Amino acid sequence: EAVRQAESEGLTLATSSSSNSGYRGVCNCPKRRGTKKYELHMRVGGKKLHLGVFATAEEAALFYARREAGRDTSDLTAPPPPPPPLPPPPPPP
């Protein structure tokens, strides 16, 4: 679901060969209690920030992609922003 959502928003989920989840900043924590077993971390200004826990690696990667694109990350399920309005057509000659 998160992969399709990223595609519909024009985002690419950042992959990583060094992450155990396959996505940049996403760590699979199988011993974590509950249903949310994927942690998302990111470095900002030299500091490691914990950005949340997610049920799937793809949801965490979508959050990461939205943050990198400068989009609102307050609600993972929020729809993408509307496209900018088209410029008016040129006047007839």
Summary of the structure (lengths in Angstrom):
residues: 93
radius of gyration: 16.9
end to end distance: 48.4
largest distance: 69.5
contacts: 212
relative contact order: 0.20
helix: 20%
strand: 22%
